Amino acid sequence: MLRGRERRGVTPAAARSGGAAPARAGRPAPSAGPDERIRQLEARVAGLEASERTPATERDILRKAAEYFAGETNW
Protein backbone atom coordinates (compact mmCIF):
# COMPACT_ATOMS: atom_id res chain seq x y z
CA MET A 1 0.00 0.00 0.00
CA LEU A 2 2.80 2.39 0.83
CA ARG A 3 4.37 1.91 -2.60
CA GLY A 4 1.25 3.23 -4.30
CA ARG A 5 1.35 6.34 -2.13
CA GLU A 6 5.01 6.87 -2.95
CA ARG A 7 4.25 6.61 -6.67
CA ARG A 8 1.59 9.30 -6.30
CA GLY A 9 4.05 11.53 -4.46
CA VAL A 10 2.45 11.34 -1.02
CA THR A 11 4.94 11.00 1.80
CA PRO A 12 4.12 8.83 4.84
CA ALA A 13 3.81 11.94 7.06
CA ALA A 14 1.40 13.58 4.61
CA ALA A 15 -0.60 10.35 4.35
CA ARG A 16 -1.12 10.31 8.12
CA SER A 17 -2.16 13.95 8.23
CA GLY A 18 -4.47 13.50 5.23
CA GLY A 19 -2.74 16.06 3.01
CA ALA A 20 -0.67 15.69 -0.10
CA ALA A 21 3.05 16.33 -0.18
CA PRO A 22 3.85 19.98 -0.90
CA ALA A 23 6.27 19.24 -3.76
CA ARG A 24 5.07 16.68 -6.31
CA ALA A 25 7.71 15.15 -8.56
CA GLY A 26 5.68 15.07 -11.79
CA ARG A 27 4.55 18.67 -11.75
CA PRO A 28 6.37 21.06 -14.12
CA ALA A 29 8.33 23.89 -12.56
CA PRO A 30 6.52 27.24 -12.91
CA SER A 31 9.65 29.03 -14.15
CA ALA A 32 10.52 26.42 -16.82
CA GLY A 33 10.45 27.47 -20.47
CA PRO A 34 7.74 26.20 -22.83
CA ASP A 35 9.97 23.51 -24.38
CA GLU A 36 11.05 22.20 -20.99
CA ARG A 37 7.48 22.25 -19.73
CA ILE A 38 6.32 20.24 -22.75
CA ARG A 39 9.08 17.67 -22.14
CA GLN A 40 8.06 17.39 -18.49
CA LEU A 41 4.38 16.99 -19.37
CA GLU A 42 5.17 14.35 -22.00
CA ALA A 43 7.21 12.43 -19.43
CA ARG A 44 4.31 12.69 -16.97
CA VAL A 45 1.83 11.41 -19.57
CA ALA A 46 4.12 8.48 -20.40
CA GLY A 47 4.36 7.60 -16.72
CA LEU A 48 0.59 7.77 -16.26
CA GLU A 49 0.00 5.60 -19.32
CA ALA A 50 2.46 3.01 -17.98
CA SER A 51 0.77 3.02 -14.57
CA GLU A 52 -2.60 2.60 -16.28
CA ARG A 53 -1.40 -0.50 -18.13
CA THR A 54 -0.22 -2.23 -14.95
CA PRO A 55 -3.68 -2.86 -13.39
CA ALA A 56 -5.04 -4.03 -16.75
CA THR A 57 -2.21 -6.54 -17.09
CA GLU A 58 -2.70 -7.76 -13.52
CA ARG A 59 -6.45 -8.11 -14.11
CA ASP A 60 -5.87 -10.19 -17.25
CA ILE A 61 -3.44 -12.48 -15.40
CA LEU A 62 -5.93 -12.99 -12.57
CA ARG A 63 -8.76 -13.73 -15.03
CA LYS A 64 -6.68 -16.38 -16.79
CA ALA A 65 -5.69 -17.92 -13.46
CA ALA A 66 -9.33 -18.00 -12.33
CA GLU A 67 -10.39 -19.69 -15.57
CA TYR A 68 -7.60 -22.24 -15.22
CA PHE A 69 -8.42 -23.14 -11.62
CA ALA A 70 -12.17 -23.21 -12.32
CA GLY A 71 -11.51 -25.79 -15.05
CA GLU A 72 -9.28 -27.85 -12.73
CA THR A 73 -12.02 -28.32 -10.12
CA ASN A 74 -13.78 -31.62 -10.83
CA TRP A 75 -15.73 -32.47 -7.70
ROPARO-700215 format. One record per residue: residue in three letters; residue number from 0; x, y, z of N, C-alpha, C, O in turn. Coordinates in steps of 0.2 Angstrom, whole numbers, plus 5000, padded with zeros to 4 digits. Atoms other than C-alpha are relative to their C-alpha. Layout:
BEGIN
(r 'ALA' NUM (X Y Z) (X Y Z) (X Y Z) (X Y Z))
...
//
This chain:
BEGIN
(r 'MET' 0 (5004 4994 5000) (5000 5000 5000) (5004 5006 5000) (5003 5011 4997))
(r 'LEU' 1 (4996 4994 5000) (5014 5012 5004) (5003 5001 4993) (5004 5007 4992))
(r 'ARG' 2 (4997 4998 5007) (5022 5010 4987) (4995 5004 4995) (4998 5008 4992))
(r 'GLY' 3 (5005 4996 5004) (5006 5016 4979) (5000 5007 5001) (5000 5012 4997))
(r 'ARG' 4 (5000 4993 4998) (5007 5032 4989) (5006 5003 4998) (5006 5009 4996))
(r 'GLU' 5 (4994 4997 5002) (5025 5034 4985) (5000 5002 4993) (5003 5007 4991))
(r 'ARG' 6 (5001 4999 5007) (5021 5033 4967) (4996 5006 4998) (4998 5010 4994))
(r 'ARG' 7 (5004 4994 5001) (5008 5047 4968) (5003 5006 5003) (5001 5011 5002))
(r 'GLY' 8 (4997 4994 4997) (5020 5058 4978) (4998 5002 5007) (4999 5007 5009))
(r 'VAL' 9 (5003 4998 4993) (5012 5057 4995) (5005 4997 5005) (5006 4991 5005))
(r 'THR' 10 (4995 5003 4995) (5025 5055 5009) (4996 4997 5006) (4990 4998 5007))
(r 'PRO' 11 (5003 5003 4995) (5021 5044 5024) (4997 5005 5005) (4991 5004 5008))
(r 'ALA' 12 (5002 4995 4996) (5019 5060 5035) (4994 5003 4998) (4989 5004 5001))
(r 'ALA' 13 (5006 4997 5003) (5007 5068 5023) (4994 4995 5000) (4988 4997 5000))
(r 'ALA' 14 (5005 5005 5000) (4997 5052 5022) (4997 4999 5006) (4990 4999 5007))
(r 'ARG' 15 (5003 5000 4993) (4994 5052 5041) (4996 5006 5001) (4991 5005 5004))
(r 'SER' 16 (5004 4994 4999) (4989 5070 5041) (4994 5001 4995) (4990 5005 4996))
(r 'GLY' 17 (5005 4999 5005) (4978 5068 5026) (5001 5004 4994) (4997 5005 4990))
(r 'GLY' 18 (4999 4996 5005) (4986 5080 5015) (5005 4997 4995) (5008 4992 4997))
(r 'ALA' 19 (4995 5003 5005) (4997 5078 4999) (5006 5004 5002) (5007 5009 5006))
(r 'ALA' 20 (4994 4997 4999) (5015 5082 4999) (5001 5006 4997) (4998 5007 4991))
(r 'PRO' 21 (5000 4993 5003) (5019 5100 4995) (5004 5000 4994) (5001 5004 4989))
(r 'ALA' 22 (4997 5000 5007) (5031 5096 4981) (4999 4994 4997) (5001 4988 4999))
(r 'ARG' 23 (5002 5007 5004) (5025 5083 4968) (5005 5000 4995) (5007 5005 4991))
(r 'ALA' 24 (4994 5001 5005) (5039 5076 4957) (4997 5001 4993) (5002 5003 4989))
(r 'GLY' 25 (5002 5000 5007) (5028 5075 4941) (4998 5007 4998) (4997 5008 4992))
(r 'ARG' 26 (5002 4994 5002) (5023 5093 4941) (5005 5005 4997) (5011 5005 5000))
(r 'PRO' 27 (4995 4996 5003) (5032 5105 4929) (5001 5006 5005) (4997 5009 5008))
(r 'ALA' 28 (4998 4995 4996) (5042 5119 4937) (4996 5007 4997) (4996 5007 4991))
(r 'PRO' 29 (5003 4994 5003) (5033 5136 4935) (5004 5005 4996) (5002 5008 4992))
(r 'SER' 30 (4996 4996 5004) (5048 5145 4929) (5003 4997 4994) (5008 5000 4991))
(r 'ALA' 31 (4997 5004 5006) (5053 5132 4916) (4997 5003 4993) (4991 5006 4993))
(r 'GLY' 32 (5002 4998 5006) (5052 5137 4898) (4995 4996 4996) (4994 4990 4999))
(r 'PRO' 33 (5005 5004 5003) (5039 5131 4886) (5002 4993 4997) (4999 4988 4998))
(r 'ASP' 34 (4997 5006 5003) (5050 5118 4878) (5001 4995 5006) (5000 4989 5005))
(r 'GLU' 35 (4999 5004 4994) (5055 5111 4895) (4994 4998 5003) (4993 4992 5005))
(r 'ARG' 36 (5007 5002 4997) (5037 5111 4901) (4997 4995 4996) (4994 4990 4999))
(r 'ILE' 37 (5002 5005 5005) (5032 5101 4886) (5003 4994 5001) (5000 4988 5002))
(r 'ARG' 38 (4997 5007 4999) (5045 5088 4889) (4998 4997 5007) (4997 4991 5007))
(r 'GLN' 39 (5002 5002 4993) (5040 5087 4908) (4993 4997 4999) (4992 4992 5002))
(r 'LEU' 40 (5007 5002 5001) (5022 5085 4903) (5000 4993 4996) (4996 4989 4998))
(r 'GLU' 41 (5000 5006 5004) (5026 5072 4890) (5002 4994 5004) (5000 4988 5004))
(r 'ALA' 42 (4997 5005 4995) (5036 5062 4903) (4995 4998 5005) (4994 4992 5006))
(r 'ARG' 43 (5005 5002 4995) (5022 5063 4915) (4994 4996 4997) (4992 4991 5000))
(r 'VAL' 44 (5005 5004 5004) (5009 5057 4902) (5003 4993 4999) (4999 4988 5000))
(r 'ALA' 45 (4997 5007 5001) (5021 5042 4898) (4999 4996 5006) (4998 4990 5006))
(r 'GLY' 46 (5000 5003 4994) (5022 5038 4916) (4993 4998 5002) (4992 4993 5005))
(r 'LEU' 47 (5007 5001 4998) (5003 5039 4919) (4997 4994 4995) (4994 4990 4998))
(r 'GLU' 48 (5002 5005 5005) (5000 5028 4903) (5003 4993 5003) (4999 4988 5002))
(r 'ALA' 49 (4997 5006 4998) (5012 5015 4910) (4997 4998 5006) (4996 4992 5007))
(r 'SER' 50 (5003 5002 4994) (5004 5015 4927) (4993 4998 4999) (4990 4994 5003))
(r 'GLU' 51 (5007 5002 5001) (4987 5013 4919) (5000 4993 4997) (4995 4989 4998))
(r 'ARG' 52 (4999 5007 5003) (4993 4997 4909) (5001 4995 5006) (4999 4989 5005))
(r 'THR' 53 (4998 5005 4995) (4999 4989 4925) (4994 4996 5003) (4993 4990 5003))
(r 'PRO' 54 (5006 5003 4997) (4982 4986 4933) (4996 4995 4995) (4993 4990 4996))
(r 'ALA' 55 (5003 5004 5006) (4975 4980 4916) (5003 4993 4999) (5000 4988 4998))
(r 'THR' 56 (4996 5006 5000) (4989 4967 4915) (4999 4996 5005) (4998 4990 5005))
(r 'GLU' 57 (5002 5004 4994) (4986 4961 4932) (4994 4997 5000) (4993 4991 5002))
(r 'ARG' 58 (5007 5003 5001) (4968 4959 4929) (4999 4995 4996) (4996 4990 4997))
(r 'ASP' 59 (5000 5005 5005) (4971 4949 4914) (5003 4994 5002) (5000 4988 5001))
(r 'ILE' 60 (4996 5005 4997) (4983 4938 4923) (4995 4996 5005) (4995 4990 5005))
(r 'LEU' 61 (5005 5003 4995) (4970 4935 4937) (4994 4997 4997) (4992 4991 4999))
(r 'ARG' 62 (5006 5004 5003) (4956 4931 4925) (5002 4994 4997) (4999 4989 4998))
(r 'LYS' 63 (4997 5006 5003) (4967 4918 4916) (5001 4995 5005) (4999 4989 5005))
(r 'ALA' 64 (4998 5005 4994) (4972 4910 4933) (4993 4998 5002) (4992 4992 5004))
(r 'ALA' 65 (5007 5002 4998) (4953 4910 4938) (4997 4995 4996) (4994 4990 4998))
(r 'GLU' 66 (5003 5004 5005) (4948 4902 4922) (5004 4993 5001) (5000 4988 5000))
(r 'TYR' 67 (4996 5006 4999) (4962 4889 4924) (4998 4996 5006) (4996 4990 5005))
(r 'PHE' 68 (5002 5004 4994) (4958 4884 4942) (4993 4998 5000) (4991 4993 5003))
(r 'ALA' 69 (5007 5002 5001) (4939 4884 4938) (5000 4994 4996) (4995 4989 4998))
(r 'GLY' 70 (5001 5006 5004) (4942 4871 4925) (5004 4994 5003) (5002 4988 5001))
(r 'GLU' 71 (4996 5005 4997) (4954 4861 4936) (4995 4997 5006) (4997 4991 5008))
(r 'THR' 72 (5004 5003 4995) (4940 4858 4949) (4995 4995 4998) (4990 4998 4994))
(r 'ASN' 73 (5005 5005 5002) (4931 4842 4946) (4998 4996 5006) (5001 4991 5008))
(r 'TRP' 74 (5003 5003 4993) (4921 4838 4962) (4996 4994 4998) (4994 4990 5002))
//
